[in-house]
Amino acid sequence: MSNPLRRLVMVAAGSCAVASLGACAGVTAATQPASALSVRELNIVDEHGQTRLRIGAPLPDPKGLKRAVKAVGLQFMDPDGHEIGGLAMLDSIGITGLCFDSKEGYEAMCMGLINGEPNLTFRHDWKERIVLGVEKGVASVVLHDAQGTPRLRLEVDKDGRTRVEGVTPAPASR
């Protein structure tokens, strides 16, 4: 083989080797996980393509309902795509919490912090029925009637003093 032909073969072979190495390096780089992912919304879907878990900032409104305030966090959905709960931060009103929703769409049970203080709320028919919490060092249990009106409040303050409010006395015997 002549020198110019040998040189051409060597250059071609070298170029192929470099290209092959580059292609292999490219495959390796493409399979590496991203070090960060920045998105406004991420949907996790089931085997039917239905979103079952959503991470969002902000979260969209539940189907057929309107959020009172902007929520950022996790949204749990049933197989039909209706919200059934979530873990959210409601920055504008100082609430962070984990809630599970009724079939009607209201928050039936919530556990969270309201302005940094613990709170556990149970609702029925869109109305508060039981609220347990601590506010300014006072632990309380509040029971509401079916209309959502507080009827009984039990409290223990930070110094151990107790208070019972709203107890209806037993009817006088005749």
SULNOR-V321523 format. One record per backbone hydrogen bond with DSSP energy under -1.0 kcal/mol. CO is the residue of the C=O (numbers start at 0). NH is the residue of the N-H. Records with the same first field share a line. If there is no record, write none. Layout:
CO = NH / NH
This chain:
1 = 5
2 = 6
3 = 7
4 = 8
5 = 9
6 = 10
7 = 11
8 = 12
9 = 13
10 = 14
11 = 15
12 = 16
13 = 17
14 = 18
15 = 19
16 = 20
17 = 21
18 = 22
19 = 23
20 = 24
21 = 25
22 = 26
23 = 27
24 = 28
25 = 29
26 = 30
39 = 56
41 = 54
43 = 51 / 52
45 = 48
49 = 45
51 = 76
52 = 43
53 = 74
54 = 41
55 = 72
61 = 64
70 = 58
71 = 88
72 = 55
73 = 86
74 = 53
75 = 83
77 = 80
81 = 77
83 = 100
84 = 75
85 = 98
86 = 73
87 = 96
88 = 71
89 = 92 / 94
93 = 114
94 = 89
95 = 112
96 = 87
97 = 110
98 = 85
99 = 107 / 108
101 = 104
105 = 101 / 107
107 = 122
108 = 99
109 = 120
110 = 97
111 = 118
112 = 95
113 = 116
116 = 113
117 = 133
118 = 111
119 = 131
120 = 109
121 = 128 / 129
123 = 126
126 = 123
128 = 143
129 = 121
130 = 141
131 = 119
132 = 139
134 = 137
137 = 134
138 = 155
139 = 132
140 = 153
141 = 130
142 = 150 / 151
144 = 147
148 = 144
151 = 142
152 = 164
153 = 140
154 = 162
155 = 138
156 = 159
160 = 156
162 = 154
164 = 152
